Amino acid sequence: MSPSPPGKIHGTFVDFSEITHKDQTLLDWSEADWAEEMRDMRAAGIDLVILARTLRFGRAYYFSDVYETHDERDYLAPFMRAAAATGMRVFLSGMLSDHFFTAGDADFSRMMKRDVRIYDTVFGELLSAYRDHPGLAGVCVSHEPDNGNLASPPRREAARRFFSAFYERLKARTTLPILCSPFFTKAVTPAQLGRFWADFLDRPLFDIIAMQDGVGCDRDILPEDIPAYYEPLRDVFHARGVAFWNNVETFSFHPGFRRSRFDRSKIWLHPAPLDRIDRQYRAGAPFVEATITWEYGHFLSRRQVGQDWHDAFRAWNLG
């Protein structure tokens, strides 16, 4: 397959657990469905897919020798076959525990030690199955550190130990880059956020940080806020040898709605206006090496939000 045209946004997360706008889940999709979706992505300038998680609530989306498999079906296999057939690059992923954001400090430290073992098992199985996949381009650690959740020193140190142990163990198995996509809040100033990350990255934890720009979320972040926050982050990440990517949010909450972290339904979200996405991209572009999104499928895809919207995004992304 010929290379895809370069897009402003060149990668997207994919989350099997999300509800589509057709009241399905992505678990309903066949290999042919995924191949069609990926061909559309490539035609729009996206050639990288990053799995958000392959384990959720103790159930795997692939055949695991350790964990229960969701509905006893391997959902990852048709996705990976479609990626190989369409020439897509893929980042494999681990588990995002909802308790990462809710556990008390003592339980958080215990949980972080447990998650090292979970990640060791999951990536051991995934790399055994897909090490030779032609599109395998990296791995994503699904836990999302942020300045609010890790404000207390004990909590921050427990998370740092988890990420460090994961990094060391995975690097003993593979040379693939390790990506993390954290977020930030305006509870801190840009300078304070820079100091938070300078302190947190006191040892190798990640090769790529794709910061969620947060626009469209319930954190009141505007595109115009991004440059002030991204400038100190760029300097910190560069000094630590970490590649800096922008993760552009391409959705908006319905007005007045605040969803629970345990409600993953997309019915409460809708695609962001294209002019806002353009402002987000332009605000972050001077500071980053690449731009990806959360996410193409539910907010930009022809299959899910329609031909006209997809065509408008494709024209913008390739323009």
Backbone bond lengths (Angstrom), bond angles and torsions (degrees), N, CA, C in turn:
res aa  C-N    CA-C-N  psi(-1)  N-CA   C-N-CA  omega(-1)  CA-C   N-CA-C  phi
1 M - - - 1.467 - - 1.521 109.36 -
2 S 1.322 115.41 137.99 1.460 120.09 -179.61 1.521 110.16 -70.02
3 P 1.347 117.30 153.20 1.467 119.93 179.81 1.517 111.35 -59.56
4 S 1.332 116.16 145.82 1.459 119.73 176.77 1.514 109.61 -76.36
5 P 1.349 117.36 150.86 1.468 119.27 175.76 1.520 110.02 -61.38
6 P 1.321 117.92 145.72 1.467 118.92 179.80 1.519 111.06 -69.08
7 G 1.319 116.83 130.70 1.453 120.96 177.30 1.514 111.31 -105.84
8 K 1.302 117.09 154.53 1.470 119.91 172.17 1.530 108.60 -55.93
9 I 1.344 115.10 -49.37 1.455 121.76 171.78 1.522 106.47 -97.84
10 H 1.342 117.21 117.78 1.465 119.08 -172.19 1.517 113.14 -111.23
11 G 1.344 118.41 -1.92 1.455 120.90 -179.23 1.512 111.50 -147.29
12 T 1.322 115.84 160.25 1.455 120.19 179.85 1.514 110.84 -146.56
13 F 1.331 115.98 148.13 1.456 120.74 168.68 1.524 109.82 -75.84
14 V 1.325 115.29 153.78 1.460 122.85 173.58 1.521 107.09 -132.48
15 D 1.339 116.63 126.70 1.458 121.15 -176.76 1.524 108.90 -122.12
16 F 1.323 116.28 109.41 1.460 120.79 -179.29 1.528 112.41 -60.28
17 S 1.321 117.90 -25.76 1.463 120.29 -172.03 1.524 113.17 -82.62
18 E 1.316 118.40 -8.69 1.459 120.04 -174.35 1.527 112.47 -80.21
19 I 1.344 115.81 152.06 1.454 122.82 176.73 1.532 108.44 -87.06
20 T 1.342 116.97 134.59 1.457 119.69 177.98 1.522 109.75 -82.36
21 H 1.329 115.76 170.36 1.459 120.26 178.02 1.525 111.58 -71.90
22 K 1.318 117.18 -6.73 1.470 121.69 176.61 1.528 110.57 -102.63
23 D 1.348 116.36 20.28 1.460 122.57 178.51 1.524 112.49 58.17
24 Q 1.321 115.94 32.87 1.446 121.81 171.10 1.529 107.57 -111.75
25 T 1.312 115.88 177.02 1.450 119.12 162.75 1.522 106.86 -115.08
26 L 1.313 115.89 163.42 1.458 119.22 178.16 1.525 111.43 -65.95
27 L 1.328 116.62 -12.74 1.458 119.84 175.39 1.529 111.40 -69.01
28 D 1.330 116.83 -16.17 1.465 120.12 177.83 1.532 112.29 -79.32
29 W 1.342 117.53 -9.44 1.456 120.13 -172.01 1.528 111.58 -81.84
30 S 1.326 114.87 143.11 1.459 122.30 175.37 1.527 110.05 -90.60
31 E 1.326 115.82 174.95 1.461 119.65 175.20 1.520 110.76 -59.96
32 A 1.330 117.55 -38.80 1.465 121.40 178.67 1.527 110.92 -64.11
33 D 1.343 117.18 -39.13 1.470 120.32 177.16 1.525 110.60 -61.82
34 W 1.330 115.77 -45.90 1.459 119.51 -179.63 1.528 111.02 -64.58
35 A 1.327 117.19 -39.91 1.465 119.84 179.92 1.525 110.40 -63.66
36 E 1.319 117.07 -40.09 1.462 120.07 177.79 1.522 111.13 -64.20
37 E 1.332 115.87 -43.89 1.465 120.03 178.58 1.524 111.32 -61.74
38 M 1.327 116.61 -42.84 1.457 120.04 -177.79 1.523 112.04 -70.53
39 R 1.310 118.03 -34.07 1.478 119.23 174.81 1.521 110.49 -63.94
40 D 1.334 116.92 -38.88 1.464 120.26 175.76 1.525 110.92 -63.31
41 M 1.333 116.30 -42.55 1.466 119.76 178.42 1.518 110.61 -58.45
42 R 1.324 116.61 -48.92 1.463 120.29 -177.37 1.519 110.99 -62.40
43 A 1.312 116.80 -39.35 1.463 120.31 178.63 1.526 111.23 -64.73
44 A 1.346 116.72 -24.55 1.462 121.26 178.85 1.529 112.84 -94.62
45 G 1.339 117.32 4.74 1.459 120.44 176.15 1.505 115.31 95.63
46 I 1.337 118.08 11.42 1.465 122.21 179.11 1.522 108.58 -107.42
47 D 1.344 116.73 121.86 1.460 119.92 -177.83 1.524 112.61 -126.78
48 L 1.351 116.96 14.11 1.451 121.88 -178.59 1.518 109.53 -133.68
49 V 1.346 116.61 128.85 1.458 121.33 174.64 1.519 108.33 -119.75
50 I 1.333 115.80 133.92 1.455 122.90 -177.15 1.522 107.56 -118.49
51 L 1.310 116.84 113.72 1.454 119.99 178.47 1.528 109.69 -67.97
52 A 1.316 116.21 130.15 1.463 119.95 -178.85 1.525 111.53 -72.28
53 R 1.332 116.67 -36.97 1.465 121.58 179.07 1.517 108.64 -165.25
54 T 1.332 116.75 149.14 1.458 121.27 173.63 1.524 111.19 -117.73
55 L 1.330 116.59 1.75 1.465 122.01 176.21 1.521 107.21 -139.92
56 R 1.336 116.95 129.77 1.463 121.10 -179.12 1.521 109.01 -143.17
57 F 1.334 115.71 128.12 1.463 121.78 -179.63 1.525 111.46 51.50
58 G 1.343 115.90 39.95 1.455 121.21 174.98 1.514 115.18 78.50
59 R 1.328 117.87 5.32 1.461 120.94 179.58 1.520 109.93 -119.23
60 A 1.310 115.97 132.78 1.465 121.84 -175.71 1.525 110.43 -91.25
61 Y 1.341 114.84 152.50 1.465 120.89 174.63 1.528 111.29 -93.59
62 Y 1.316 116.30 15.41 1.466 122.71 176.82 1.519 106.97 -142.07
63 F 1.333 117.50 168.33 1.458 120.33 178.27 1.528 109.21 -74.52
64 S 1.322 115.68 108.60 1.453 122.18 -179.41 1.521 109.47 -104.58
65 D 1.338 115.08 145.29 1.459 120.02 174.47 1.523 112.23 -82.77
66 V 1.325 117.04 -8.47 1.463 121.40 -174.47 1.524 111.61 -116.98
67 Y 1.336 116.74 -46.44 1.452 121.16 -174.19 1.533 111.19 -100.27
68 E 1.327 114.41 152.38 1.464 119.65 173.62 1.528 108.67 -59.20
69 T 1.309 116.10 141.37 1.458 121.17 177.43 1.526 109.62 -96.84
70 H 1.321 116.93 130.87 1.460 122.34 -178.43 1.527 110.12 -55.16
71 D 1.322 116.76 117.10 1.470 123.03 179.79 1.524 113.61 55.13
72 E 1.327 116.18 19.62 1.472 121.75 -179.70 1.522 112.25 51.87
73 R 1.332 114.91 43.14 1.469 121.60 175.95 1.520 109.25 -132.20
74 D 1.320 115.58 143.27 1.465 120.78 176.65 1.524 107.99 -91.19
75 Y 1.321 116.17 98.21 1.465 121.02 -178.98 1.527 112.00 -81.91
76 L 1.321 116.08 -22.28 1.453 119.68 -177.68 1.529 111.55 -73.83
77 A 1.328 117.62 -35.60 1.458 121.07 -174.46 1.527 113.09 -58.44
78 P 1.354 120.47 -49.46 1.467 118.50 178.80 1.523 113.08 -65.28
79 F 1.335 116.84 -32.45 1.463 121.10 176.05 1.529 110.22 -61.96
80 M 1.320 116.45 -46.65 1.459 121.01 -177.95 1.534 111.24 -69.32
81 R 1.323 117.80 -36.60 1.468 119.70 176.16 1.528 110.71 -64.55
82 A 1.329 116.77 -40.93 1.466 119.86 178.12 1.524 110.88 -64.76
83 A 1.328 117.42 -38.46 1.464 120.78 177.65 1.518 110.86 -62.35
84 A 1.329 116.65 -42.58 1.465 119.95 178.60 1.519 110.89 -64.17
85 A 1.327 117.04 -40.43 1.465 120.90 -177.12 1.514 112.44 -69.78
86 T 1.340 117.43 -28.62 1.463 120.75 -176.16 1.522 113.09 -103.49
87 G 1.320 117.57 0.36 1.459 120.48 177.71 1.511 114.33 75.83
88 M 1.340 117.52 23.76 1.465 120.68 178.47 1.523 110.60 -81.00
89 R 1.314 116.21 143.78 1.458 121.93 169.98 1.527 109.07 -86.03
90 V 1.342 116.37 147.10 1.461 120.95 -173.10 1.523 110.83 -133.09
91 F 1.335 115.66 135.97 1.456 122.49 166.21 1.526 107.67 -105.24
92 L 1.329 116.92 122.27 1.457 121.43 173.43 1.531 109.69 -75.84
93 S 1.337 116.90 166.14 1.466 118.99 -174.31 1.513 111.26 -144.91
94 G 1.325 115.18 172.85 1.452 121.92 -178.48 1.512 112.30 -109.36
95 M 1.332 116.37 -120.92 1.464 122.88 -174.53 1.523 108.57 -131.80
96 L 1.323 116.07 134.07 1.460 120.47 169.78 1.513 107.99 -103.58
97 S 1.317 117.30 110.71 1.456 121.71 177.93 1.523 109.11 -84.78
98 D 1.332 116.91 126.60 1.459 119.62 176.67 1.527 111.22 -63.42
99 H 1.320 116.93 -24.10 1.458 120.44 179.87 1.528 112.08 -74.15
100 F 1.331 117.00 -9.16 1.460 120.25 173.83 1.527 110.48 -57.30
101 F 1.332 115.86 -29.85 1.461 120.72 -176.93 1.528 112.97 -98.98
102 T 1.335 118.33 -13.77 1.458 119.54 -170.27 1.525 114.42 -118.60
103 A 1.316 118.60 -18.58 1.464 120.73 -175.22 1.527 110.84 -68.30
104 G 1.343 116.68 145.23 1.455 121.56 172.16 1.520 110.79 -68.02
105 D 1.343 116.71 167.16 1.462 120.08 -171.67 1.529 113.15 -58.44
106 A 1.345 118.08 -43.33 1.463 120.00 -178.49 1.523 110.52 -65.55
107 D 1.324 116.60 -46.13 1.462 120.23 178.37 1.523 110.87 -66.96
108 F 1.328 117.05 -32.71 1.459 120.74 179.80 1.522 110.43 -62.53
109 S 1.330 117.58 -45.18 1.457 120.89 179.45 1.528 110.95 -62.23
110 R 1.328 116.76 -43.64 1.464 120.48 177.49 1.527 110.81 -61.89
111 M 1.339 115.59 -43.14 1.454 120.85 -177.93 1.525 111.40 -64.18
112 M 1.332 117.28 -38.86 1.452 120.32 179.74 1.528 111.26 -63.90
113 K 1.346 117.55 -38.31 1.456 120.34 176.72 1.530 110.46 -65.64
114 R 1.327 116.03 -40.11 1.463 120.45 177.36 1.521 111.66 -63.21
115 D 1.348 116.60 -42.27 1.459 120.37 -174.86 1.521 112.55 -67.39
116 V 1.327 117.84 -26.44 1.467 119.87 173.48 1.528 109.54 -58.35
117 R 1.326 116.27 -44.88 1.465 120.26 -179.40 1.533 111.24 -68.08
118 I 1.342 116.44 -39.13 1.466 119.68 178.02 1.518 110.31 -61.80
119 Y 1.320 116.57 -48.03 1.466 120.34 -179.60 1.524 111.43 -62.92
120 D 1.311 116.70 -38.25 1.456 120.75 178.85 1.526 110.30 -59.61
121 T 1.323 116.18 -42.48 1.463 120.93 179.82 1.524 111.27 -69.81
122 V 1.332 116.47 -48.73 1.467 120.43 -176.03 1.521 110.99 -61.37
123 F 1.329 117.57 -48.17 1.462 118.57 -177.67 1.524 111.85 -74.13
124 G 1.322 117.28 -25.88 1.455 118.58 171.62 1.512 111.25 -61.07
125 E 1.334 116.47 -43.95 1.462 120.80 179.20 1.522 111.79 -69.92
126 L 1.332 117.40 -42.73 1.466 120.35 -177.05 1.528 111.37 -66.73
127 L 1.328 117.00 -43.85 1.464 118.80 -179.57 1.522 111.16 -68.96
128 S 1.322 117.21 -32.43 1.462 119.59 175.59 1.516 110.67 -62.90
129 A 1.337 116.69 -37.82 1.459 120.77 -177.57 1.524 112.77 -81.88
130 Y 1.348 118.39 -34.26 1.468 120.33 -168.19 1.522 114.37 -125.07
131 R 1.307 117.72 14.25 1.468 120.22 -179.42 1.529 111.74 -55.45
132 D 1.333 117.94 -35.08 1.463 122.06 -176.61 1.521 112.88 -97.91
133 H 1.308 118.23 10.12 1.468 120.98 178.22 1.526 108.85 -63.30
134 P 1.345 118.59 132.71 1.473 119.88 -174.27 1.523 113.97 -65.49
135 G 1.338 117.48 -21.82 1.458 118.88 -178.18 1.512 114.73 -100.28
136 L 1.333 118.41 0.97 1.459 119.91 -175.74 1.519 110.60 -64.03
137 A 1.334 116.09 118.43 1.461 120.97 -172.15 1.518 113.97 -121.44
138 G 1.340 117.66 -13.24 1.453 119.19 -178.49 1.508 110.63 172.15
139 V 1.333 115.05 -176.92 1.456 121.65 177.35 1.524 108.62 -131.77
140 C 1.321 114.64 151.74 1.462 121.18 -179.03 1.518 109.09 -119.90
141 V 1.328 116.22 125.89 1.464 120.48 171.85 1.530 106.55 -86.57
142 S 1.328 115.85 117.50 1.463 120.35 -166.45 1.522 114.43 -76.39
143 H 1.329 118.69 -20.29 1.459 120.22 177.51 1.532 109.81 -61.94
144 E 1.340 116.93 140.46 1.464 122.11 -173.17 1.532 110.63 -116.64
145 P 1.327 118.35 94.64 1.468 119.54 178.31 1.522 111.49 -70.23
146 D 1.330 116.06 147.07 1.465 120.80 176.35 1.514 109.19 -151.11
147 N 1.314 115.85 162.45 1.459 121.45 -173.85 1.523 112.86 -66.88
148 G 1.345 118.37 -26.26 1.457 120.69 -179.58 1.514 112.41 -79.88
149 N 1.316 117.02 -51.91 1.457 121.98 -177.67 1.523 112.04 -63.93
150 L 1.334 116.98 -30.75 1.463 120.95 -177.79 1.523 112.00 -108.84
151 A 1.313 116.65 31.98 1.468 120.29 -177.50 1.522 111.81 -69.25
152 S 1.338 117.94 -36.62 1.463 119.36 -177.67 1.520 109.80 -79.23
153 P 1.352 117.34 138.22 1.474 120.18 -178.79 1.530 114.36 -55.62
154 P 1.364 120.59 -42.55 1.472 118.45 179.64 1.526 112.38 -63.01
155 R 1.301 115.98 -39.98 1.463 120.45 -179.95 1.528 110.34 -67.27
156 R 1.329 115.62 -42.65 1.462 120.62 179.44 1.520 110.99 -62.70
157 E 1.326 117.38 -41.21 1.459 120.48 -179.48 1.529 111.40 -68.96
158 A 1.339 117.78 -37.26 1.463 120.36 177.47 1.524 111.06 -63.39
159 A 1.337 116.30 -41.16 1.465 119.80 177.96 1.521 110.38 -67.28
160 R 1.319 116.87 -42.07 1.465 120.27 179.19 1.528 111.16 -59.56
161 R 1.330 116.98 -42.11 1.467 120.40 178.62 1.526 111.08 -63.48
162 F 1.334 116.39 -38.57 1.465 119.66 177.79 1.523 111.18 -62.83
163 F 1.329 117.05 -52.69 1.463 120.55 -177.81 1.528 111.16 -62.36
164 S 1.331 116.80 -38.13 1.458 120.69 -179.79 1.526 111.19 -66.38
165 A 1.334 116.59 -44.98 1.462 120.07 179.58 1.518 110.70 -64.34
166 F 1.331 116.72 -41.81 1.458 120.24 177.68 1.527 110.84 -61.10
167 Y 1.326 116.13 -44.61 1.466 120.85 -178.71 1.530 110.40 -61.10
168 E 1.314 116.45 -47.59 1.466 119.85 -177.84 1.530 111.43 -64.06
169 R 1.317 117.17 -43.47 1.465 120.46 -177.83 1.520 111.31 -67.83
170 L 1.327 116.41 -40.16 1.462 118.30 -178.67 1.525 111.08 -71.71
171 K 1.322 117.17 -38.60 1.456 119.67 179.41 1.533 111.92 -65.93
172 A 1.325 117.27 -21.32 1.462 119.85 174.36 1.516 111.50 -73.52
173 R 1.344 116.25 -16.22 1.459 121.45 -178.09 1.527 113.19 -103.85
174 T 1.320 118.09 -28.69 1.455 120.54 -171.08 1.525 110.43 -154.63
175 T 1.315 115.85 156.67 1.467 121.29 174.37 1.528 111.64 -96.99
176 L 1.325 117.40 5.06 1.464 120.72 -179.47 1.525 110.94 -60.53
177 P 1.340 118.11 143.61 1.469 120.34 176.61 1.524 111.20 -68.16
178 I 1.333 115.37 147.78 1.457 122.54 -179.68 1.522 108.46 -109.27
179 L 1.334 115.87 123.09 1.468 123.06 -176.14 1.516 110.10 -109.75
180 C 1.325 115.34 144.38 1.463 122.14 171.64 1.532 107.39 -134.25
181 S 1.350 116.18 144.40 1.466 119.70 179.34 1.523 109.84 -122.82
182 P 1.334 117.38 84.44 1.463 121.90 -179.49 1.531 111.00 -80.68
183 F 1.334 115.20 -177.83 1.466 119.74 174.99 1.516 109.35 -140.19
184 F 1.321 116.87 174.46 1.461 120.75 -179.75 1.521 109.17 -140.48
185 T 1.314 115.53 163.96 1.458 121.54 175.67 1.524 109.06 -125.45
186 K 1.323 115.21 161.73 1.457 120.22 179.03 1.529 112.27 -85.20
187 A 1.336 116.05 13.68 1.460 119.43 172.90 1.515 111.04 -67.59
188 V 1.332 116.71 -16.73 1.461 121.62 176.20 1.520 108.98 -119.31
189 T 1.332 115.75 157.22 1.454 120.92 175.35 1.532 109.39 -78.41
190 P 1.328 118.19 165.22 1.463 119.23 175.18 1.528 113.11 -55.39
191 A 1.326 117.63 -41.06 1.461 120.01 179.25 1.523 111.41 -65.18
192 Q 1.330 116.85 -39.92 1.463 120.44 178.34 1.529 111.25 -65.83
193 L 1.331 117.05 -37.79 1.462 119.72 177.58 1.525 110.46 -65.03
194 G 1.316 117.19 -40.63 1.451 120.34 176.31 1.525 111.81 -60.63
195 R 1.337 116.54 -41.58 1.473 119.90 179.18 1.528 110.92 -67.95
196 F 1.340 117.07 -36.74 1.464 120.38 176.98 1.519 110.06 -57.34
197 W 1.333 117.05 -48.16 1.457 119.99 -177.07 1.525 112.12 -74.04
198 A 1.308 117.73 -32.00 1.461 119.49 175.38 1.523 110.82 -62.89
199 D 1.331 116.38 -38.05 1.463 120.98 177.20 1.535 110.84 -71.87
200 F 1.328 116.87 -43.17 1.463 120.46 -174.58 1.525 111.28 -66.03
201 L 1.323 117.00 -38.67 1.463 120.81 -176.42 1.527 111.03 -89.30
202 D 1.332 115.89 54.88 1.466 119.19 -179.94 1.526 112.31 -87.10
203 R 1.334 116.59 2.62 1.472 123.54 177.56 1.525 107.10 -156.25
204 P 1.325 119.02 164.75 1.482 119.78 -179.84 1.529 111.22 -62.48
205 L 1.324 116.19 122.92 1.464 122.39 178.30 1.522 112.00 -125.76
206 F 1.346 116.26 -38.31 1.457 121.86 -176.01 1.525 109.52 -144.07
207 D 1.320 115.86 156.25 1.466 121.47 170.78 1.522 111.49 -97.31
208 I 1.341 115.84 -29.44 1.465 122.18 -179.47 1.519 108.28 -134.61
209 I 1.322 116.91 132.81 1.455 121.51 169.93 1.520 107.74 -116.71
210 A 1.342 114.92 117.53 1.465 121.50 177.60 1.524 107.07 -104.35
211 M 1.319 116.52 90.40 1.455 120.54 -174.87 1.526 110.82 -68.91
212 Q 1.344 116.17 128.71 1.453 120.45 172.85 1.525 108.37 -67.82
213 D 1.327 116.94 125.32 1.469 116.72 -177.44 1.528 112.08 -75.24
214 G 1.341 118.04 -16.30 1.455 121.45 171.56 1.507 116.09 77.22
215 V 1.324 118.20 -1.99 1.461 120.51 -178.83 1.528 108.43 -73.34
216 G 1.332 116.50 129.13 1.450 120.54 -176.72 1.509 112.96 97.88
217 C 1.348 117.28 -16.29 1.460 121.02 175.71 1.529 109.24 -79.38
218 D 1.326 115.89 -171.43 1.463 119.75 -179.72 1.521 111.55 -97.95
219 R 1.354 115.94 36.16 1.465 120.12 179.85 1.526 112.04 -114.92
220 D 1.329 116.62 9.31 1.476 122.42 173.32 1.527 112.93 58.94
221 I 1.317 116.96 34.93 1.462 121.85 176.90 1.523 108.91 -92.29
222 L 1.320 116.26 132.93 1.455 122.37 179.10 1.526 109.85 -108.04
223 P 1.334 118.44 155.98 1.468 119.35 175.53 1.520 112.74 -52.87
224 E 1.329 116.19 -35.03 1.459 120.35 -178.04 1.533 112.75 -68.92
225 D 1.339 117.32 -16.78 1.462 121.14 177.37 1.529 112.26 -78.43
226 I 1.331 117.04 -21.82 1.461 120.88 -168.06 1.533 113.15 -63.31
227 P 1.331 120.58 -48.54 1.471 118.54 -175.74 1.523 113.98 -55.69
228 A 1.312 117.32 -42.24 1.474 119.61 -178.08 1.522 111.07 -63.05
229 Y 1.348 117.23 -37.27 1.468 120.27 -179.93 1.519 112.04 -79.89
230 Y 1.328 118.04 -34.02 1.462 120.41 -175.29 1.519 112.78 -78.81
231 E 1.339 118.63 -25.85 1.466 119.40 -178.49 1.530 112.00 -62.36
232 P 1.356 120.26 -49.77 1.470 117.87 177.49 1.520 112.67 -68.35
233 L 1.329 117.89 -31.40 1.463 119.66 177.26 1.521 110.60 -64.08
234 R 1.317 116.55 -42.78 1.472 120.05 177.71 1.520 110.94 -55.62
235 D 1.316 116.80 -44.81 1.460 120.37 -177.48 1.526 111.31 -66.82
236 V 1.350 116.48 -41.64 1.467 120.17 179.83 1.520 110.39 -65.98
237 F 1.332 117.50 -48.16 1.464 120.30 -176.84 1.526 111.03 -65.09
238 H 1.327 116.36 -39.27 1.462 119.64 178.07 1.532 110.27 -61.86
239 A 1.321 116.23 -43.40 1.469 119.68 -179.25 1.521 111.94 -65.27
240 R 1.338 116.91 -27.68 1.466 121.28 -179.15 1.533 111.99 -92.73
241 G 1.316 118.25 0.68 1.452 121.52 179.74 1.514 114.02 73.52
242 V 1.334 116.94 27.29 1.462 122.78 -178.80 1.530 108.81 -107.37
243 A 1.333 117.16 130.36 1.461 121.15 176.24 1.529 109.16 -70.61
244 F 1.334 115.99 140.09 1.466 122.34 -176.89 1.520 108.69 -109.74
245 W 1.339 116.67 117.44 1.461 122.83 174.83 1.520 108.96 -114.93
246 N 1.324 115.60 156.42 1.464 121.65 174.57 1.524 108.78 -104.37
247 N 1.342 116.60 128.34 1.457 122.46 175.11 1.520 107.56 -103.54
248 V 1.325 116.19 97.79 1.464 122.68 -175.38 1.527 109.88 -80.03
249 E 1.327 116.55 123.49 1.464 120.27 176.01 1.527 108.54 -78.98
250 T 1.337 116.94 125.25 1.469 119.75 -176.26 1.526 111.52 -110.32
251 F 1.347 116.51 32.80 1.459 121.15 178.99 1.520 109.68 -134.18
252 S 1.329 114.98 170.42 1.464 122.71 171.44 1.516 108.39 -136.90
253 F 1.320 116.56 144.82 1.453 120.76 171.25 1.520 108.72 -72.59
254 H 1.325 116.58 147.70 1.452 118.71 168.83 1.522 108.46 -63.48
255 P 1.342 118.06 142.26 1.474 120.44 -174.94 1.527 112.29 -55.02
256 G 1.323 115.15 133.97 1.449 120.93 175.04 1.505 115.53 81.77
257 F 1.360 117.56 -3.25 1.465 119.30 -176.97 1.513 110.59 -96.34
258 R 1.314 116.05 137.02 1.458 122.11 173.64 1.517 107.28 -127.45
259 R 1.310 117.54 107.08 1.454 120.08 -174.94 1.529 111.14 -82.65
260 S 1.327 115.09 158.31 1.452 121.77 173.14 1.513 109.38 -80.34
261 R 1.338 116.13 151.34 1.463 119.38 175.05 1.527 111.43 -63.53
262 F 1.326 116.87 -19.14 1.454 119.80 -178.60 1.525 111.48 -91.33
263 D 1.327 117.70 -3.90 1.457 121.63 176.78 1.516 107.62 -103.15
264 R 1.341 116.86 103.42 1.458 121.18 -176.78 1.519 111.72 -95.60
265 S 1.330 118.10 12.56 1.456 120.58 -175.93 1.523 110.79 -70.24
266 K 1.345 115.05 138.09 1.456 120.31 178.41 1.528 112.34 -86.84
267 I 1.343 117.79 -2.36 1.456 117.91 -176.83 1.530 111.33 -66.78
268 W 1.329 116.82 -17.15 1.461 120.21 -179.83 1.525 112.04 -92.29
269 L 1.327 117.01 1.76 1.454 121.96 -179.10 1.513 108.90 -121.80
270 H 1.315 115.69 155.24 1.459 119.13 176.37 1.524 108.76 -141.73
271 P 1.335 117.45 159.71 1.468 119.83 -178.30 1.522 112.26 -59.77
272 A 1.331 115.39 140.51 1.464 120.53 177.15 1.518 110.54 -74.47
273 P 1.332 118.53 151.82 1.468 120.56 175.11 1.526 110.15 -60.87
274 L 1.308 115.47 144.71 1.458 119.80 -176.63 1.525 112.01 -65.22
275 D 1.328 117.40 -31.86 1.459 118.40 178.38 1.529 111.24 -67.35
276 R 1.349 116.90 -31.40 1.461 118.71 176.24 1.525 110.86 -70.86
277 I 1.337 116.87 -40.59 1.466 120.44 177.03 1.525 109.93 -60.18
278 D 1.321 117.07 -40.10 1.461 121.17 178.31 1.525 110.64 -62.42
279 R 1.337 116.99 -42.10 1.471 120.46 178.33 1.525 110.76 -64.20
280 Q 1.331 117.63 -39.29 1.466 120.73 177.99 1.521 110.79 -64.07
281 Y 1.326 115.86 -46.46 1.467 119.41 -179.46 1.521 110.69 -60.46
282 R 1.323 116.92 -47.96 1.467 120.67 -177.29 1.528 111.63 -66.30
283 A 1.322 117.17 -33.18 1.468 119.99 179.34 1.518 111.45 -67.32
284 G 1.335 117.50 -36.79 1.454 120.55 -176.36 1.509 114.83 -90.52
285 A 1.339 117.27 -26.54 1.470 121.63 -170.57 1.525 114.71 -55.07
286 P 1.338 121.00 -39.30 1.469 118.97 -178.00 1.530 114.59 -65.18
287 F 1.331 117.28 -14.71 1.465 120.14 -172.37 1.522 113.62 -108.80
288 V 1.346 117.53 -9.58 1.467 120.03 -170.04 1.521 111.12 -122.35
289 E 1.332 114.33 164.94 1.459 121.31 179.55 1.522 112.72 -94.45
290 A 1.324 117.86 -18.66 1.457 121.72 -179.06 1.522 108.53 -160.89
291 T 1.332 115.81 160.94 1.462 121.77 179.01 1.514 109.58 -128.85
292 I 1.340 115.89 130.12 1.457 122.11 175.24 1.528 107.05 -124.99
293 T 1.338 117.47 -174.91 1.459 119.10 -178.65 1.516 112.65 -145.70
294 W 1.319 114.70 150.89 1.451 123.87 158.97 1.522 104.76 -111.12
295 E 1.296 118.03 103.79 1.433 126.18 -11.32 1.509 108.50 -153.01
296 Y 1.308 115.93 158.57 1.463 121.71 -178.88 1.526 112.08 -63.67
297 G 1.349 116.18 -49.72 1.458 120.93 -166.33 1.511 115.13 -55.54
298 H 1.317 117.99 -51.25 1.457 121.02 -172.93 1.526 113.46 -86.86
299 F 1.333 117.29 -13.12 1.459 118.60 -172.38 1.526 114.85 -128.36
300 L 1.344 117.81 -7.58 1.467 120.46 -176.47 1.522 112.45 -135.37
301 S 1.317 118.04 -9.40 1.456 122.76 -170.13 1.525 112.78 -77.88
302 R 1.311 115.34 138.53 1.468 120.44 174.21 1.525 110.75 -59.40
303 R 1.328 117.25 -40.46 1.458 121.31 -176.66 1.524 112.63 -67.85
304 Q 1.329 116.46 -26.99 1.465 118.43 -173.36 1.522 114.08 -108.90
305 V 1.322 119.29 -33.85 1.469 119.53 -177.75 1.525 112.73 -119.81
306 G 1.351 116.97 2.59 1.457 118.57 170.45 1.520 114.77 107.18
307 Q 1.325 114.24 157.13 1.459 122.00 -175.98 1.521 112.34 -64.59
308 D 1.324 117.18 -44.16 1.469 119.76 -174.88 1.528 111.27 -63.26
309 W 1.337 116.45 -45.67 1.461 119.38 -178.90 1.525 110.46 -66.44
310 H 1.334 115.87 -41.69 1.461 119.37 178.41 1.524 110.50 -61.69
311 D 1.320 117.47 -42.74 1.468 120.25 -179.37 1.525 110.63 -63.38
312 A 1.333 116.80 -39.31 1.471 119.44 178.75 1.531 110.56 -64.28
313 F 1.334 116.57 -43.91 1.468 119.56 177.56 1.526 110.47 -62.63
314 R 1.311 117.48 -45.64 1.464 120.87 -178.56 1.525 110.78 -58.91
315 A 1.329 117.41 -43.94 1.469 120.54 179.61 1.526 110.59 -62.62
316 W 1.349 116.35 -41.49 1.468 119.52 179.00 1.530 110.48 -67.03
317 N 1.320 116.91 -46.12 1.456 120.70 -172.58 1.532 111.34 -66.71
318 L 1.307 117.21 -30.98 1.465 120.71 -179.73 1.522 112.29 -94.04
319 G 1.320 117.24 -5.43 1.454 121.01 -174.63 1.517 112.24 -79.87
